[in-house]
Amino acid sequence: MSKLLSCLAVLCLSTSALAATDLFIPIYSTANNQDKTVGTIHVKQTDYGLLIEPSLYDLAPGEHAFAIHENPSCEHHGLAAGGDLDPHHTNKHLGPYNPNGHLGDLPTLYVAADGTAAFPILAPKILSIDEIKNRSFVIQANNKEDEISQRKRIACGVIS
């Protein structure tokens, strides 16, 4: 009986540890019908940063700006998500690898010709899932002629 209880205790502890290091975030279109899902993003905590595994569809093909934003809201076509996560108040878009810029800057999201995105992304500046809880993922249009801050927000998901 004590072996059974020990096994159950280990199973419960390992399950709670997994929950602390893995998140699944539903992503929705920011168009008029915000109830339309465009997939999910799976986030895993690793020793090298957060591993972000998109499983997205119905997006415009090409490169898209992708970031973690300050607020846990996708209302008002994604604008309620606020600006990029910037807890150190750098006020700089320096990309995902430069430690002197926004913490929320992520590598480019690549969407295939069929509208799907499944290429994993590493966020090396973010080491803990706790750093992104109660924030939002925002995917922006791929119009390279616009400044990053002016790109239309096309999809969003609250990280909780």
C-alpha positions in Angstrom: 0.0 0.0 0.0 2.8 2.4 0.8 4.5 1.7 -2.5 1.2 2.7 -4.3 0.9 5.9 -2.3 4.6 6.7 -3.0 4.0 6.2 -6.8 0.9 8.3 -6.7 2.8 11.1 -4.9 5.6 11.0 -7.5 3.1 11.1 -10.3 1.3 14.1 -8.8 4.5 16.0 -8.3 5.8 15.3 -11.8 2.4 16.3 -13.3 2.5 19.6 -11.4 6.1 20.2 -12.5 5.0 19.7 -16.1 2.1 22.1 -15.7 4.5 24.8 -14.5 6.8 24.4 -17.6 4.2 24.0 -20.4 1.4 26.2 -21.6 -1.0 25.9 -24.5 -2.4 29.3 -25.7 -5.3 29.5 -28.1 -4.8 32.1 -30.8 -7.7 34.0 -32.4 -8.1 36.3 -35.4 -8.3 40.0 -34.5 -10.6 40.6 -37.5 -14.3 41.4 -36.8 -15.1 37.9 -35.6 -12.6 37.5 -32.7 -14.1 34.1 -31.9 -12.4 32.5 -34.9 -9.5 30.4 -33.8 -6.4 30.3 -36.0 -4.7 27.6 -33.8 -2.6 27.3 -30.7 0.9 28.1 -29.4 2.6 25.6 -27.1 5.2 27.1 -24.8 7.9 25.0 -23.1 10.4 26.2 -20.6 13.9 25.0 -21.4 17.4 25.8 -20.1 18.0 27.9 -23.2 14.8 30.1 -23.0 11.2 29.5 -23.9 10.5 27.1 -26.8 7.5 28.4 -28.7 5.8 25.9 -30.9 3.1 27.4 -33.1 0.3 25.2 -34.6 -1.4 28.0 -36.6 -3.5 28.1 -39.8 -5.5 30.6 -41.9 -2.8 33.2 -41.8 -1.4 35.2 -44.7 1.8 33.5 -46.0 5.2 35.2 -45.4 7.1 36.6 -42.5 5.2 38.1 -39.6 6.3 40.2 -36.6 5.6 38.2 -33.5 5.9 39.5 -29.9 4.7 39.1 -26.3 2.7 42.2 -25.3 2.2 43.8 -21.9 -1.6 43.3 -21.3 -3.6 40.0 -21.0 -6.3 41.2 -23.5 -6.9 40.8 -27.2 -10.0 43.1 -27.4 -10.3 46.0 -29.9 -8.6 44.0 -32.7 -5.6 43.2 -30.5 -4.9 46.8 -29.5 -5.8 46.1 -25.9 -2.7 43.9 -25.7 -0.7 47.1 -25.4 2.9 47.5 -26.4 5.7 44.9 -26.4 6.6 43.5 -23.1 9.4 45.8 -21.8 9.8 45.5 -18.0 13.2 47.2 -18.1 11.8 50.2 -20.0 14.3 50.1 -22.8 11.8 51.5 -25.4 13.8 49.7 -28.1 13.0 47.1 -30.7 16.3 45.3 -30.9 15.1 41.8 -31.7 15.1 38.6 -29.8 18.8 38.2 -29.2 19.9 41.6 -28.0 19.5 41.9 -24.2 19.2 45.7 -24.4 15.7 45.7 -26.1 12.2 44.7 -25.4 11.9 41.4 -23.5 8.8 40.6 -25.6 10.7 40.7 -29.0 10.5 37.3 -30.6 12.0 35.8 -33.8 10.0 36.2 -37.0 7.0 33.9 -37.4 7.2 32.2 -40.8 3.9 31.2 -42.4 3.9 28.7 -45.3 2.2 29.2 -48.6 -0.8 27.2 -47.3 -1.3 29.6 -44.4 0.1 27.4 -41.7 2.9 28.1 -39.2 4.6 25.3 -37.4 8.2 26.2 -37.2 9.5 26.3 -33.6 10.9 29.5 -32.2 13.3 30.0 -29.3 13.0 33.1 -27.0 16.4 33.1 -25.4 15.9 36.2 -23.3 12.9 34.7 -21.5 13.9 31.9 -19.2 10.7 31.3 -17.2 7.1 30.9 -18.2 6.2 33.1 -15.2 7.8 36.0 -17.0 5.0 35.9 -19.7 2.0 34.9 -17.6 -0.9 37.5 -17.8 0.4 38.9 -21.1 -0.5 38.3 -24.8 1.0 36.9 -27.9 0.4 39.2 -30.9 1.0 38.4 -34.6 1.3 41.3 -36.9 0.7 41.7 -40.6 3.7 41.1 -42.9 3.8 44.4 -44.6 7.6 45.2 -44.6 7.0 48.8 -45.7 5.4 49.6 -42.3 7.3 50.4 -39.1 7.0 47.5 -36.7 4.9 49.6 -34.3 2.4 50.5 -37.1 1.7 47.0 -38.4 -1.8 45.7 -38.2 -2.4 43.1 -35.5 -3.9 40.0 -37.2 -4.0 37.4 -34.4 -3.7 37.4 -30.6 -3.9 35.0 -27.7 -3.9 35.7 -23.9 -1.3 33.9 -21.9 -2.7 32.8 -18.6 
